[in-house]
């Protein structure tokens, strides 16, 4: 099953999106956006940038967990992964974003 995006609204009225893998696991989370259109532009940016190796920034947290950021051409972070126990797991997460990031399916959970 293919992945999808979920667009949601936080309690303070800001918008965010997550990219879910076909199994329902969250593989990428956006920042908060003040406007719905900005979050929708973020989804479009993931669709554009997710296939490109050079857009992934591999990182290690202060607690030693591996994670990654997906960046746009202007070096702005579009989304951040979950924390992974190993670099190999993180690399599998990147592969999943590459596979699922192209989906056009967006589930609107904003209630608007």
RAFENFEN-V232549 format. One record per pair of residues at least 4 apart in sequence whose C-alpha atoms are under 7 Angstrom apart, sorted by the first residue. I is the first residue (numbers start at 1). J is the second residue. If there is no record, write none. Layout:
i;j
I;J
I;J
This chain:
i;j
1;22
2;21
2;22
2;100
3;20
3;21
3;22
3;100
3;103
4;19
4;20
4;21
4;103
4;105
4;106
5;17
5;18
5;19
5;20
5;105
5;106
5;107
6;17
6;18
6;19
6;106
6;107
6;108
6;109
7;16
7;17
7;18
7;106
7;107
7;108
7;109
7;110
8;15
8;16
8;17
8;108
8;109
8;110
9;13
9;14
9;15
9;16
9;110
10;14
10;15
14;32
14;33
14;34
14;35
15;32
15;33
15;34
15;35
15;36
15;39
16;30
16;31
16;32
16;33
16;39
17;29
17;30
17;39
18;26
18;28
18;29
18;30
19;26
19;27
19;28
19;29
20;24
20;25
20;26
20;27
21;25
21;26
21;27
21;96
21;100
27;81
27;82
27;93
27;97
28;79
28;80
28;81
28;82
29;79
29;80
29;81
30;78
30;79
30;80
31;79
33;38
33;39
35;39
36;40
37;41
38;42
39;43
40;44
41;45
42;46
42;78
43;47
44;48
45;49
45;72
46;50
46;78
46;101
47;101
47;102
49;55
49;72
50;97
50;98
50;101
51;98
55;70
55;71
55;72
56;68
56;69
56;70
56;71
57;68
57;69
57;70
58;67
58;68
58;69
59;66
59;67
59;68
60;64
60;65
60;66
60;67
61;65
61;66
65;83
65;84
65;85
65;86
66;83
66;84
66;85
66;86
66;87
66;90
67;81
67;82
67;83
67;84
67;90
68;80
68;81
69;77
69;79
69;80
69;81
70;77
70;78
70;79
70;80
71;75
71;76
71;77
71;78
72;76
72;77
72;78
84;89
84;90
85;89
86;90
87;91
88;92
89;93
90;94
91;95
92;96
93;97
94;98
95;99
96;100
97;101
